[in-house]
């Protein structure tokens, strides 16, 4: 269906949609976007057109990823900063295609394995030797285990330091156990997560519980445990699966539908970034593409900081927050509204 839709999309329609997406991102205070492209998700033409448009418009920056196995040269030719993104190791929980060690509670199936640990290792080795960030889509515990085994094999062969230096990333990483979290920390993997998934499908009555059963569902999206282990989190939307919504994303993480697992909180504190150097909410880039962006949720609310090589946003926060500089993130309440977005010293959005 995706291929059929893309085949009937004209260049003009594509450009109009891309312009609208960039404009909406600027309105939301987003200074950089990550486009996970690939032969199974879009096309080379779609990626190169978006990268060219972003450069021409000088609005939110776009960092492209090309999800094709072993295609480091193709990724470079297309202007991508990483060879990954939607490089599928498995599918999704909702469609029973996320790859699991134990069958789904409501179907008896175990999901789909699209890549083996050996294929993961070959791709990560090629990327590591080329100095390019690799990335994979992996949701189920069996798929994540394949990623860990593949990356560890490369670390054994090329050295742990070489693997860690590239900050290879995993999109979603939803069903990680304690051993998997420890492995992510050891191997320097970045978890590119989507808290809105938990807001939409988590909880005792949610889709995850239906598909997996209550016990496994409670272990989904362990944001706090990842942070405690020192795993970098890149919070995103997987748009259009869920909407671009930076503050809503932070709120969804802070109010995880599973309040605790055992004696430990499953909810990361919105104040965590202050202790973590400001790196918990935002985006993580490939090495060489600049420092990761982050939303300064702990900063004075009306402070506008501008530097030539940074993107910043001036936020209007709810005075009822009770914590200086921290917006009221209570579910159902109002979220901060972006007043201005500045990208590399250029104002790309100014409210009113």
C-alpha positions, 0 to 999 in steps of 0.5 A, spaced: 500 500 500 505 504 501 509 503 495 502 504 491 501 511 494 508 513 493 508 511 486 502 516 485 505 522 488 507 527 484 513 531 485 509 537 487 505 534 492 511 531 495 514 538 496 508 541 498 507 535 504 515 536 506 514 544 506 508 543 511 512 538 515 518 543 516 513 549 517 509 545 523 516 542 526 518 550 526 512 552 529 513 546 535 520 549 537 523 543 533 530 545 530 532 538 527 528 532 524 531 525 523 528 522 516 528 515 516 528 513 509 529 507 505 527 502 499 522 499 503 519 506 506 520 511 501 525 512 496 532 515 494 528 521 490 524 522 497 530 523 501 534 527 497 528 532 495 527 533 503 534 534 504 535 539 499 528 543 501 531 543 508 537 546 506 534 551 501 529 553 506 534 554 512 528 552 517 529 546 521 535 542 519 534 535 517 538 529 518 537 523 513 538 515 514 538 510 509 535 503 511 538 498 506 543 493 509 550 494 507 548 500 503 554 505 506 556 508 499 548 509 497 547 512 504 553 517 503 551 518 496 544 520 498 547 525 503 545 521 509 548 521 516 547 514 518 545 507 514 539 505 518 533 508 521 527 503 518 532 497 517 527 492 519 529 487 524 522 485 526 515 488 525 510 491 530 506 489 536 500 491 533 500 487 527 503 481 531 510 482 527 514 484 532 519 478 533 518 475 540 521 469 544 515 467 547 508 467 543 503 473 543 498 472 548 492 473 543 495 469 537 500 464 539 504 466 534 512 469 535 512 474 530 517 475 524 524 475 523 527 480 518 534 480 519 538 475 523 544 477 528 549 475 523 546 480 518 546 485 523 553 484 525 555 484 517 551 491 517 554 494 523 561 492 521 561 495 514 558 501 518 563 501 523 569 500 518 566 506 514 565 511 520 558 511 519 552 510 524 548 504 523 541 503 526 535 498 526 528 498 527 527 493 533 521 492 538 520 485 540 525 481 545 527 476 540 529 482 535 533 486 540 537 480 542 539 479 535 541 486 535 545 485 541 548 479 539 550 482 532 553 488 535 557 484 540 560 480 535 562 486 531 565 489 538 569 482 539 572 483 532 573 490 531 574 493 538 569 495 543 571 502 543 570 503 535 563 500 536 561 505 542 564 511 538 559 511 532 553 511 537 549 506 533 542 507 534 536 502 535 529 505 533 523 503 538 527 498 543 521 497 546 521 490 550 528 490 553 529 486 559 535 488 564 540 484 560 538 487 554 539 494 557 546 493 560 548 490 553 545 497 550 550 501 556 556 496 554 556 497 547 554 504 547 547 503 543 542 509 543 535 508 544 531 512 539 524 511 543 517 514 542 513 515 549 507 517 545 507 509 544 506 508 551 501 513 552 497 510 546 497 503 547 500 502 554 497 500 561 493 495 564 487 495 558 491 497 552 493 494 546 500 491 549 497 488 554 492 485 549 497 482 545 503 480 550 499 479 557 499 484 563 506 481 565 510 482 559 506 489 557 509 492 564 516 491 561 515 495 555 518 502 554 523 502 560 525 509 559 527 510 567 531 503 567 535 505 560 536 512 563 539 509 570 543 504 566 546 510 562 543 509 555 542 515 551 535 516 550 533 520 543 525 521 544 521 522 538 515 521 534 515 516 529 511 521 525 506 519 522 505 514 527 504 519 532 504 526 531 510 531 532 509 533 539 515 535 543 512 537 550 507 531 549 513 527 548 516 529 554 509 528 558 508 521 556 515 519 558 514 522 565 507 519 566 509 512 563 502 508 563 506 503 568 508 507 574 513 502 577 516 495 576 518 492 582 521 497 587 523 502 581 520 507 578 518 506 571 517 514 570 523 518 568 523 525 572 522 531 567 528 534 572 533 528 570 536 532 564 539 537 569 543 532 572 544 528 565 547 534 562 541 536 558 541 530 554 534 526 555 529 530 551 531 531 543 535 528 538 541 524 537 545 525 531 551 521 527 558 523 529 560 529 526 553 532 525 554 536 531 552 536 538 545 533 540 539 537 541 535 538 547 529 541 550 531 545 556 525 543 560 529 545 567 531 552 564 527 559 566 521 559 562 522 566 558 529 565 557 531 566 550 538 563 548 541 564 542 548 562 539 550 562 531 551 554 531 545 552 536 537 551 535 533 554 541 526 555 542 523 561 547 517 557 551 511 560 554 510 556 560 504 554 565 505 559 571 501 553 575 507 549 575 510 550 582 517 549 579 521 554 577 522 553 569 518 547 569 512 547 565 506 543 568 506 536 565 500 533 568 496 529 563 490 533 560 493 540 562 495 545 557 502 544 555 507 550 553 506 554 547 512 555 542 513 563 541 520 563 537 524 557 534 531 559 532 536 555 528 543 556 527 542 564 529 536 564 524 529 565 526 524 560 523 518 561 527 515 567 531 508 566 534 504 572 532 
